Amino acid sequence: MPEFVWLIILALCLVVEIATLGLVTIWFAGGALVTFFVAMVTDNLLIQVIVFLVVSLVLLFFTRPIAKKFYNAKRTKTNVDSVIGEQCKVTETIDNFNGTGIVLLNGLEWTARSKDETVIEAGARVKVCAVDGVKAIVEKVTE
């Protein structure tokens, strides 16, 4: 297989990566680049394919987690993600069985449900564990 085929694969992987920003095809682009240099030395297609697969998979499995950690490190939590972990005040008793409960969170009233099915009285301090639709899933803060 001519060497330029690996350059075409490299270009296609880069275009897909730019379009998706998923940190997946970039590693295959690295494999295609290394294989391009191997293809300049040998015409053996089997060796080229093995080099492509090995380099791509090594890059994918060993460097992707590190790159994702740095890629997501500066991402600012917005909207729903920003309220998880926040503490708030119960303004209406939270009772999952009766379907009642309101908390005051960042100046806004949210419908709330207890994480562990316990009844939480009005005035208690709670922490948001998750958000399910438009309901804050909370647990009581022990002091």
Stockholm file with secondary structure:
# STOCKHOLM 1.0

chainA/1-143         MPEFVWLIILALCLVVEIATLGLVTIWFAGGALVTFFVAMVTDNLLIQVIVFLVVSLVLLFFTRPIAKKFYNAKRTKTNVDSVIGEQCKVTETIDNFNGTGIVLLNGLEWTARSKDETVIEAGARVKVCAVDGVKAIVEKVTE
#=GR chainA/1-143 SS CCHHHHHHHHHHHHHHHHHHCCSSHHHHHHHHHHHHHHHHHCCCHHHHHHHHHHHHHHIIIIIHHHHHHHHHHTCCCCTHHHHTTCEEEEEEEEETTTTEEEEEETTEEEEEEETTSCCBCTTCEEEEEEEETTEEEEEECCC
#=GC SS_cons         CCHHHHHHHHHHHHHHHHHHCCSSHHHHHHHHHHHHHHHHHCCCHHHHHHHHHHHHHHIIIIIHHHHHHHHHHTCCCCTHHHHTTCEEEEEEEEETTTTEEEEEETTEEEEEEETTSCCBCTTCEEEEEEEETTEEEEEECCC
//
